[in-house]
Amino acid sequence: MKCRGLCRGALFLGMVLLAATVGIAATKAKPKEYVPKEGQDGKDVVWIPTRNAVADKMLDLAQVTAKDFVIDLGSGDGRLVIAAAKRGARALGIEYNPGLVELANRNAIAEGVADKTRFVKADIFESDFSQATVITMFLLLDLNLKLRPQLLKLKPGTRIVSNTFGMGEWTADQAEEVGGYCSLYCTALLWIVPAQVDGEWSLSGGGQLTLTQSFQMIAFNVIADGKTIPIESGRLTGDRIAFTAGGAEYSGRVRGSAMQGEYKSGGTRGTWSAVRSASR
C-alpha cells in the first residue's frame, strides 16, 4: 500500500513535469512577431512611418471614398492602406520587406478592415498599379522621379498623394501643411494625372488647335479664319480642360482623341469640340 501511494505520487509528479516541458517547448517554438525600428534600412529608403495626421490629410486631399481603389507604394506597417479602408475604399499595399507585410496584415485584422485590404511583398518598380484610382506614397524625390513616367500613364483623373517629396517639374496641384505636433515630413501633396493632349487638333467649326503640354499646364494657339488667336491661360485637371481665348472662356472634357465642351463670352454661350488631327 505504501509503494502504491508513492508510485501514484511519482506518476503525478512525472505528468506535471511532462506538461511543463511541453508548455515550455511550445512557447519556444512560437515565432517572435516582427517589430520594425523607425529609421531601419529598406530596399530603396529607410523606413519612417507617415504620421497619422499626415496620412489623414493625404487621403483628404485625394477625396478618398468607398468608390476608390487605393494603392500605397511602400506600404510599411499598413497605416495608409488601413486608413483608406476605414473610409470604405478597397486598398492594396505594396511592400518589399516581408516582415512589414506580415505586420501590416496583423494590423489590418486588429483594425477590422482585413476584408478591404491586401498586402503583397513586391518591388514597386516592377509592379502594375494601373487599376488604382488613388496612389499614395512616402518616397524620396529621386524615387518619385523614377516612378513619374509610369504615373503619368495612369488613367486621367487618377489622384496621386505624396508625403513631403515632390516630382520635379511636375508641380503639385495642391499642397497642405499639417501643423500641431508634426515637425518633420508634414506636407501632403496632390497631383491629378492629366490627359495627354499635346499636338494638333481640328476644331469642328473649322480651324486648328496646336497644343503644347507640360504636365497639367498647356500653351497653344487657335487658328480660325486664317487668324491666330493666342491662348491667355490653359490648364488640365485630369480629363477636364479649361482655357481662355479671344476673351471667351472654354471648358470641356478630353475623351481619348476627341474633346468637347462649352464656352461663354459675355452673355453668349455655346458648344465646341475638336478631334486629334490624323497626322498625329
C-alpha angles and dihedrals in degrees: 000000000000091000090047091057092046091049092051090051092049091048092050091048091050092052091050091050091047092051091048091049092050090048092052091047091050091049091051092047094055108100117238114249115249113255115186125211120226109250095025117149119264136182095271106001140011114265114257114157120230109250112251093241090053091047089053091048091050091052090045091055091049090048091226115198139166089276093066135095107209123197119192115204107215096009099187112181090358100249097136092046091048092047090052091049090052086061089056098260126133107241139191127195121205112200132163097204109082091202091058090047090056091046092050091051091051091048092050090052091048091051093048097242102104090117091061099040139068131181125198133188104233146124111263090216091058097042131102112229097160093121094061121111090191129031121196126189146161103198137133123271095255091053091048089052090050089053095042098090091053092045092052089056092061120108111287109262095035108140121226121193126187134186107238101314120098136203105247116243090005096087121204119261089218138007132187132183123223111221132187117065093352111105104156131043092006104142124103114204127194131198126179112208107243127221115253108249104150112136142036124337131182118222117225093231092050127277138086132265119205113193128192112191131200105180106291094350121087134192122185150142130237117215111198128160088357092301127115113227113196119224112236097196136354136180142167124216105184105302093342117102127193131177143152121229132167091354092304125115116224129193132170151129131273115223108181107283095001138060134184140170147125137294135199131197116178105310094341122100131181147142132265136187140180139187128208111263116254092238090068 
